[in-house]
Amino acid sequence: MNNTQVFSPDDEWIVYDTRNLDTELGKTCCIRILNLKTGEDRLVYQTPNQTEHGPGAGAATFCPTKSQVLFLHGLRNADAQTLYAITRRTGVLIHIDQPQRPHFLDGRDGSPPFTPGALRGGTHAHQWSGDGEWVSFTYNDEVIERLSHTDISVKDLRTVGVMAPVRAVSAPDANNADTFGGEWFATVVARVTEQPQPGSNEIDKAFDETWIGRDGYQKPDGSQQKRALAFQGNVRNKANQTITEVFVLDLPSNPSDLTKAAPNEPLEGTAATRPNPPAGVVQRRITFTETGIEGPRHWLRTTPDGSLIGFLAKDADGYIQVFGVSPNGGPIRQLTHQPFSVQTPFNFSPDGKQVAYAADNSLFISDLQTGHPHRLTPRAADENRPINGVTWSNKGDRVVYNRYVSTVVGRFIQVFQLSWF
């Protein structure tokens, strides 16, 4: 399962992909949904002409308001020469009552002149906004990746983008599957640079983002910032060491504003420059630590009211814990207090009062007010411990998670549910 948003709006279904190793997205053919009441397991999409080289599909999420699933899809011309890769994937939507009818949301145009609203590389880790109207993603640019092979001053830097149903985007016809239109308008929103200045707020990587709140967050002046993302950004400290800090992107609330470029900064980029954020996007650093945030790979998460952004970092004893900070910046608050490290991505409960995660080879929830932990499962052996994220239902009455199960024919990832209704 993906690390978040796997439940259907009515909590009857969860969505998952069929890989048995986290690294095998390019080899994975299928997106399926499982009914938690009846046990029905239904195929909603299978990639055409799947091989070990691609196209691949996975990291599926359910829209929070509609019966739709969204997942990454490798380019359809994947073969031994043009493999599935981080710069060669896109977002595909399926209505669950219309299986095998893919809607390609972000278009792709990798040849100049490029197309505003289409991208030039690969999108990944798609996440729905609280109202189900926008989608965020991490992004790697194939044009810049190719340029980096001949110009050592250029690097393909991971960044963050969004897409929304502003309008469909048409891309020029091409003789291969690298170029295609998209049903939504997509754009990069985070700004990265190859050589961040030590001690500055410049970053060379933006990644593992989340939407802030179901409806944004409240600013210090009492106004509501409706659309905003929190993301992890790699900065250089004064010793020129790379550390990771928490950043916020304030986005325009009107989706049509995503189409407006800043002066001399085309959204689509050029043959020598990466795509640019739209005019009006504000990027802010909100943590200023000495060692940065760290832990197992995780995505930032926020409480439903948007008042707290969660992340992983080491406590004073060297254990990985969940911490939180306001999107307005300010003091950092430790949210979990365990004598061992958090092992997986985490998620806040729908009421914003608890956080779920795995630690000490068990599932836990901790109360955000008191910090008190509650162990949900017995401690497992290393080979059977929970993996990936721990995800709440929309009602907050259950969580689902993955772990491996050994059988006579092999060791396979399975889905588990814990409920308390």
C-alpha positions as CSV (number, residue, x, y, z in Angstrom):
1,M,0.0,0.0,0.0
2,N,1.0,3.6,-0.4
3,N,2.0,5.5,2.8
4,T,-1.3,7.5,2.9
5,Q,-4.7,8.0,1.3
6,V,-5.4,4.3,0.6
7,F,-9.1,4.3,1.9
8,S,-12.0,5.1,-0.4
9,P,-14.2,8.0,0.8
10,D,-16.7,5.6,2.4
11,D,-13.9,3.5,4.0
12,E,-15.2,0.3,2.3
13,W,-12.2,-0.2,0.0
14,I,-8.5,0.2,0.1
15,V,-6.2,0.5,-3.0
16,Y,-2.8,-1.2,-3.4
17,D,-0.3,-2.2,-6.0
18,T,1.0,-5.7,-6.5
19,R,4.8,-5.3,-6.1
20,N,6.5,-7.5,-3.5
21,L,9.6,-5.2,-3.1
22,D,9.5,-1.4,-2.7
23,T,12.1,-1.0,-5.5
24,E,10.1,-2.9,-8.2
25,L,7.7,-0.3,-9.4
26,G,8.9,-0.7,-13.0
27,K,8.1,-4.4,-12.9
28,T,4.7,-4.0,-11.3
29,C,1.6,-4.5,-13.6
30,C,-1.5,-4.0,-11.5
31,I,-3.5,-1.7,-9.3
32,R,-6.2,-3.5,-7.2
33,I,-8.8,-2.5,-4.6
34,L,-9.9,-4.7,-1.7
35,N,-13.3,-4.5,0.0
36,L,-12.7,-4.6,3.8
37,K,-16.3,-5.8,4.5
38,T,-16.8,-8.5,1.9
39,G,-13.2,-9.5,1.0
40,E,-13.8,-8.8,-2.7
41,D,-10.4,-8.2,-4.4
42,R,-10.9,-6.3,-7.7
43,L,-8.5,-5.4,-10.5
44,V,-8.9,-1.8,-11.6
45,Y,-5.9,-1.4,-13.9
46,Q,-3.3,-3.5,-15.6
47,T,-0.4,-2.0,-17.6
48,P,-0.3,-3.0,-21.3
49,N,2.6,-5.0,-22.5
50,Q,4.3,-5.2,-19.1
51,T,7.9,-6.4,-19.0
52,E,10.7,-6.4,-16.5
53,H,11.7,-3.0,-18.1
54,G,8.3,-1.3,-17.6
55,P,6.0,0.5,-18.0
56,G,5.2,-0.3,-14.4
57,A,2.4,1.2,-12.1
58,G,2.1,1.7,-8.4
59,A,2.0,4.0,-5.3
60,A,-1.8,4.3,-5.6
61,T,-4.0,6.7,-3.6
62,F,-7.8,7.1,-3.3
63,C,-9.3,10.5,-3.9
64,P,-10.8,11.7,-0.5
65,T,-14.1,12.8,-2.1
66,K,-14.7,10.6,-5.2
67,S,-14.4,7.0,-6.2
68,Q,-11.2,7.5,-8.1
69,V,-7.7,6.2,-7.7
70,L,-4.5,7.8,-8.8
71,F,-1.1,6.2,-9.3
72,L,2.2,6.6,-11.1
73,H,2.5,5.0,-14.5
74,G,5.7,4.4,-16.5
75,L,5.9,5.6,-20.1
76,R,4.1,3.2,-22.3
77,N,7.1,2.7,-24.7
78,A,9.3,1.3,-22.0
79,D,11.7,-1.5,-23.3
80,A,15.2,-2.7,-22.8
81,Q,16.6,0.5,-24.4
82,T,14.2,3.0,-22.7
83,L,13.6,1.7,-19.2
84,Y,11.2,2.7,-16.5
85,A,13.0,5.6,-14.7
86,I,12.3,8.4,-12.3
87,T,12.2,10.9,-15.2
88,R,9.9,8.6,-17.3
89,R,6.6,8.3,-15.4
90,T,3.3,10.1,-15.1
91,G,0.1,10.2,-13.1
92,V,-2.9,8.1,-14.2
93,L,-6.5,8.3,-12.8
94,I,-9.0,5.5,-12.9
95,H,-12.7,5.7,-11.9
96,I,-13.2,2.5,-10.0
97,D,-16.5,1.7,-11.9
98,Q,-14.6,2.1,-15.2
99,P,-11.6,-0.2,-14.9
100,Q,-8.9,-0.2,-17.6
101,R,-9.9,3.3,-18.8
102,P,-6.9,5.4,-17.8
103,H,-7.0,9.2,-17.7
104,F,-3.5,10.7,-18.0
105,L,-3.5,13.8,-15.8
106,D,-0.1,15.4,-16.4
107,G,0.9,15.8,-20.0
108,R,4.5,15.4,-21.3
109,D,6.5,17.3,-23.9
110,G,10.3,16.8,-23.8
111,S,11.2,18.7,-27.0
112,P,11.5,22.5,-27.5
113,P,9.5,24.6,-27.7
114,F,8.1,23.1,-24.6
115,T,4.4,23.3,-23.6
116,P,3.2,25.2,-20.5
117,G,1.1,22.9,-18.4
118,A,2.9,19.8,-19.6
119,L,6.0,18.5,-18.0
120,R,9.3,17.2,-19.3
121,G,10.0,14.3,-16.9
122,G,8.5,12.1,-14.3
123,T,5.9,12.6,-11.6
124,H,5.7,10.4,-8.5
125,A,4.2,10.0,-5.0
126,H,0.9,11.7,-6.0
127,Q,-1.1,13.1,-3.1
128,W,-4.6,14.6,-3.1
129,S,-5.5,17.9,-1.4
130,G,-8.1,17.6,1.3
131,D,-10.9,18.6,-1.0
132,G,-9.8,16.2,-3.8
133,E,-9.4,19.0,-6.3
134,W,-5.6,19.3,-6.6
135,V,-2.7,16.8,-6.6
136,S,0.9,17.3,-5.5
137,F,3.8,15.2,-6.7
138,T,7.6,14.9,-6.6
139,Y,9.3,15.5,-10.0
140,N,12.5,14.8,-11.9
141,D,13.2,16.5,-15.2
142,E,14.4,14.4,-18.2
143,V,15.6,17.4,-20.2
144,I,17.9,18.5,-17.4
145,E,18.9,14.9,-16.7
146,R,20.1,14.6,-20.3
147,L,21.9,17.9,-20.2
148,S,23.8,16.9,-17.1
149,H,25.5,14.2,-19.2
150,T,27.3,16.9,-21.2
151,D,27.4,19.8,-18.7
152,I,28.8,19.0,-15.3
153,S,27.5,22.2,-13.8
154,V,23.9,21.0,-14.4
155,K,22.1,18.4,-12.2
156,D,18.7,16.8,-12.3
157,L,17.4,18.0,-8.9
158,R,14.3,16.5,-7.5
159,T,11.6,19.0,-6.8
160,V,7.9,19.3,-6.0
161,G,4.9,20.2,-8.3
162,V,1.1,20.4,-8.4
163,M,-1.6,19.8,-10.9
164,A,-5.3,20.8,-11.1
165,P,-8.2,20.5,-13.5
166,V,-7.7,24.1,-14.8
167,R,-7.8,22.9,-18.4
168,A,-6.6,20.1,-20.6
169,V,-3.1,20.5,-22.1
170,S,-2.3,19.4,-25.7
171,A,1.2,18.4,-26.6
172,P,2.6,18.3,-30.2
173,D,2.2,15.0,-32.0
174,A,5.2,12.8,-31.9
175,N,6.3,9.4,-33.3
176,N,6.8,7.9,-29.8
177,A,5.0,7.6,-26.5
178,D,7.3,10.2,-24.8
179,T,5.0,13.1,-25.8
180,F,1.3,13.2,-24.9
181,G,-1.4,15.6,-23.6
182,G,-2.8,15.7,-20.1
183,E,-6.3,16.2,-18.8
184,W,-5.0,18.6,-16.0
185,F,-2.6,21.5,-15.9
186,A,0.7,20.6,-14.2
187,T,3.5,22.8,-13.0
188,V,6.6,22.8,-10.7
189,V,6.2,24.9,-7.6
190,A,9.4,24.5,-5.6
191,R,12.6,26.3,-6.5
192,V,15.9,24.4,-6.4
193,T,19.5,25.3,-7.4
194,E,22.7,23.3,-8.1
195,Q,24.9,25.2,-5.6
196,P,23.0,26.3,-2.5
197,Q,25.0,28.9,-0.5
198,P,26.1,27.6,2.9
199,G,24.0,29.1,5.7
200,S,21.2,30.2,3.2
201,N,17.7,29.0,2.6
202,E,18.6,27.8,-0.9
203,I,18.0,24.1,-1.6
204,D,19.2,21.5,-4.1
205,K,16.4,19.0,-3.4
206,A,12.7,19.4,-2.6
207,F,10.9,16.1,-1.8
208,D,8.4,14.1,0.2
209,E,5.7,16.8,0.5
210,T,2.2,16.9,2.0
211,W,-0.8,19.2,1.8
212,I,-1.1,21.4,4.9
213,G,-4.5,20.8,6.6
214,R,-7.8,19.8,4.9
215,D,-8.3,23.5,4.1
216,G,-4.9,25.0,4.6
217,Y,-3.7,26.8,7.7
218,Q,-4.3,30.0,9.7
219,K,-1.6,32.7,9.4
220,P,-0.5,34.9,12.3
221,D,-2.8,37.7,11.2
222,G,-5.8,35.4,11.3
223,S,-6.3,35.0,7.6
224,Q,-6.6,31.5,6.0
225,Q,-4.0,30.2,3.5
226,K,-6.2,27.8,1.7
227,R,-3.6,26.0,-0.5
228,A,-0.2,25.2,0.9
229,L,2.4,22.4,0.9
230,A,5.0,21.4,3.4
231,F,8.1,19.6,2.0
232,Q,11.6,18.5,3.0
233,G,14.4,20.6,1.5
234,N,18.1,19.9,1.5
235,V,20.2,23.0,2.5
236,R,23.8,23.5,3.3
237,N,24.7,24.5,6.8
238,K,27.5,27.0,7.6
239,A,30.0,24.1,7.6
240,N,28.8,23.3,4.0
241,Q,27.2,20.0,5.1
242,T,23.9,18.9,3.6
243,I,21.1,18.7,6.1
244,T,17.3,18.5,5.6
245,E,14.9,21.1,6.9
246,V,11.1,21.7,6.7
247,F,9.8,24.2,4.1
248,V,6.4,25.6,3.3
249,L,5.0,26.6,-0.1
250,D,2.1,29.1,-0.1
251,L,0.1,28.5,-3.3
252,P,-2.5,30.7,-5.0
253,S,-6.0,29.6,-4.1
254,N,-7.4,30.1,-7.6
255,P,-6.3,27.2,-9.8
256,S,-6.1,29.4,-12.9
257,D,-3.2,31.3,-11.3
258,L,-1.1,28.2,-11.7
259,T,-1.0,29.1,-15.4
260,K,0.6,32.5,-14.8
261,A,4.4,32.7,-15.2
262,A,6.7,35.1,-13.4
263,P,8.6,37.6,-15.7
264,N,11.3,35.9,-17.6
265,E,10.6,32.6,-15.9
266,P,8.6,30.4,-18.2
267,L,6.7,27.6,-16.5
268,E,7.9,25.1,-19.0
269,G,11.6,26.0,-18.8
270,T,14.0,26.1,-21.7
271,A,16.4,23.6,-23.2
272,A,19.0,24.8,-20.7
273,T,16.9,25.6,-17.7
274,R,14.4,23.6,-15.5
275,P,10.7,24.5,-15.3
276,N,9.8,27.4,-13.0
277,P,7.1,28.0,-10.3
278,P,4.1,30.2,-11.2
279,A,4.1,33.8,-10.1
280,G,2.9,34.3,-6.6
281,V,4.2,31.1,-5.1
282,V,6.0,31.8,-1.8
283,Q,8.7,29.4,-0.5
284,R,9.6,29.6,3.2
285,R,12.0,27.7,5.4
286,I,10.4,27.0,8.9
287,T,13.0,24.9,10.8
288,F,16.5,26.0,11.6
289,T,18.1,23.1,13.3
290,E,21.8,22.2,13.8
291,T,21.6,18.7,12.5
292,G,18.4,18.6,10.3
293,I,15.5,16.2,10.3
294,E,16.2,12.5,9.7
295,G,15.0,9.0,10.0
296,P,13.6,6.3,7.7
297,R,12.2,7.7,4.5
298,H,9.0,9.5,5.3
299,W,6.6,12.1,4.0
300,L,5.8,15.1,6.1
301,R,2.2,15.0,7.5
302,T,0.0,17.6,9.0
303,T,-2.9,17.6,11.5
304,P,-6.3,18.2,9.8
305,D,-6.6,21.8,11.0
306,G,-3.2,22.6,9.5
307,S,-1.8,23.8,12.7
308,L,1.1,21.3,13.0
309,I,3.5,19.8,10.5
310,G,5.0,16.4,11.5
311,F,8.4,15.1,10.7
312,L,11.0,12.6,12.0
313,A,14.2,13.6,13.8
314,K,16.5,12.3,16.5
315,D,15.8,13.2,20.1
316,A,18.4,14.0,22.8
317,D,19.1,10.2,23.3
318,G,19.6,9.6,19.6
319,Y,16.2,7.9,18.9
320,I,14.1,8.8,15.9
321,Q,10.9,10.4,17.1
322,V,7.9,12.3,15.6
323,F,8.2,16.1,16.0
324,G,6.0,18.9,15.0
325,V,6.2,22.6,14.0
326,S,3.7,25.2,13.0
327,P,3.5,26.2,9.3
328,N,4.2,29.7,10.6
329,G,7.5,28.5,12.1
330,G,8.4,28.8,15.7
331,P,9.3,26.2,18.4
332,I,9.6,22.6,17.5
333,R,7.6,20.2,19.7
334,Q,8.5,16.5,20.4
335,L,5.3,14.4,19.8
336,T,6.5,10.8,20.6
337,H,8.7,9.8,23.5
338,Q,9.8,6.2,23.1
339,P,12.9,4.3,24.2
340,F,13.4,3.2,20.6
341,S,13.2,4.7,17.1
342,V,10.2,5.1,14.8
343,Q,10.7,2.7,11.9
344,T,8.1,3.8,9.3
345,P,6.3,6.8,7.9
346,F,3.5,8.0,10.2
347,N,0.0,9.5,9.9
348,F,-2.1,11.7,12.1
349,S,-5.6,10.6,13.0
350,P,-8.6,12.3,11.3
351,D,-9.5,14.1,14.5
352,G,-5.9,15.4,14.9
353,K,-5.5,13.9,18.4
354,Q,-3.2,10.9,17.7
355,V,-0.3,9.7,15.5
356,A,0.1,6.2,14.2
357,Y,3.5,4.6,13.3
358,A,5.6,1.5,13.8
359,A,8.4,1.2,16.3
360,D,10.1,-1.7,18.1
361,N,8.6,-4.0,15.4
362,S,5.1,-3.1,16.6
363,L,2.3,-0.7,15.7
364,F,1.8,2.2,18.0
365,I,-0.5,5.2,18.4
366,S,0.6,8.1,20.6
367,D,-1.6,10.8,22.0
368,L,-0.5,14.2,20.8
369,Q,-1.5,16.0,24.0
370,T,0.1,13.8,26.5
371,G,2.7,11.9,24.4
372,H,1.4,8.6,25.9
373,P,2.0,5.6,23.5
374,H,-0.3,2.6,23.1
375,R,1.2,-0.5,21.6
376,L,-1.4,-2.0,19.2
377,T,0.4,-5.2,18.1
378,P,2.8,-7.6,19.8
379,R,6.5,-7.2,19.1
380,A,7.3,-9.1,15.9
381,A,10.5,-10.8,14.6
382,D,12.5,-8.6,12.2
383,E,11.3,-10.5,9.2
384,N,7.6,-10.0,10.1
385,R,7.7,-6.4,11.4
386,P,5.3,-3.8,10.0
387,I,6.7,-2.0,6.9
388,N,5.7,1.1,4.9
389,G,3.2,3.5,6.4
390,V,0.4,3.1,9.0
391,T,-2.8,4.6,7.5
392,W,-6.0,5.7,9.2
393,S,-9.5,5.2,7.8
394,N,-11.4,8.4,7.1
395,K,-13.6,7.8,10.2
396,G,-10.6,7.1,12.4
397,D,-11.9,3.7,13.5
398,R,-9.2,1.6,12.1
399,V,-5.7,1.5,10.6
400,V,-4.2,-0.6,7.8
401,Y,-0.6,-1.6,7.3
402,N,1.7,-4.0,5.5
403,R,4.0,-6.7,6.6
404,Y,5.7,-9.8,5.1
405,V,4.2,-13.2,5.6
406,S,6.2,-16.4,4.8
407,T,4.4,-19.3,3.0
408,V,5.6,-22.5,1.5
409,V,5.9,-20.8,-1.9
410,G,7.7,-17.6,-0.8
411,R,7.6,-14.5,1.4
412,F,5.0,-11.9,0.4
413,I,3.7,-8.5,1.5
414,Q,0.2,-8.7,2.8
415,V,-2.4,-6.2,4.1
416,F,-3.4,-6.1,7.7
417,Q,-6.2,-4.2,9.4
418,L,-6.7,-3.2,13.1
419,S,-10.1,-1.9,14.1
420,W,-11.7,-0.7,17.3
421,F,-15.3,0.2,16.4
